[in-house]
Amino acid sequence: MPATLRLDKKVAIITGGASGIGLESALVFAGDGAHVVVADINIEAANRAVETIQSQVPDAPKAIAVKCDVSKEADIEAAVKAAVDTFGRLDVMFNNAGIMHPEDDNALNTSERIWDLTMNNVTRFDALARSNVKGVWWGCKYAIDAMRKNPGGSKGSIINTASFVAILGAATPQIAYTASKGAVLAMTRELAMVHAREGIRINALCPGPLKTELLMKFLDTPEKKERRMIHIPMGRFGEAVEQARAAAFLASDDSSFITGTDFKVDGGISSCYVTPE
Ligand code: NAD
């Protein structure tokens, strides 16, 4: 008997799907049988992601790229509409796009501008506009509306990317980022409770520090990297694909009794007092 693909024919939007965790998730989701909508502010990179799916995933279901700046409500509404217009339904919303601003610091040194940019929605560096909290809210809002209208009844899985810093204190401060990810976690819990009885599960993914462009740009010296590494029980930074596999589990019916959780994929950091020698 052929093995069943765990996301067979499900329709999934991945914000920030053109790079890092989002790109790896697009590949894993497609490999698991999903139609993927790569929603990214960088449409060229999103188009390349779709080409990568087609070239690297044998028998990948149709995937599409959509230009979407998650700091703009209309873009998120349009991305959800594109998914439903193209594939007839929405099963998975992975609100993954997020920002870590290089000028984010402690309570004394962080400017109100950086706080507002991170929390409210928009920051501009590397010519990109990015959003941590509002974009996740809007992603949930339009996804829930679409999932309620799914043929066959209300059903879906929403995954919001928070971070291990939403759970653990760090003496390497990024106060606006930490507050924004705490907000994502709290918002996810409440949404999960509100929608629990209508077949829509909502979970937060809490990655540990990863070897992605986002963090490696921020940790731009060996000393900064080592300062973190000492606290990771597994002795290495995580890989984006390890988050993607966890996101695929949360997206699939394999996690059918999991909602409202802070799903930690962090190499053991959040359970650690003393690291192994
Ligand atoms: P990344 O920088 O590698 O990729 C981010 C992607 O998002 C890019 O394709 C970019 O074009 C896109 N993007 C940026 N702004 C956007 C916007 N406004 N609208 C739509 N797309 C936008 O990032 P990553 O490391 O894969 O991080 C993904 C998520 O994981 C973020 O929410 C981040 O905060 C979180 N996270 C990352 C780490 C880490 O160590 N990298 C740890 C914990 C949590």
Residues whose N, C-alpha, C, O or C-beta is under 5 A from the ligand:
A	BS01	NAD	T15 G16 G17 A18 S19 G20 I21 G22 A39 D40 I41 N42 C68 D69 V70 S71 N96 A97 G98 I99 L128 A129 R130 S131 T161 A162 S163 P207 G208 P209 L210 T212 E213 L214 L215
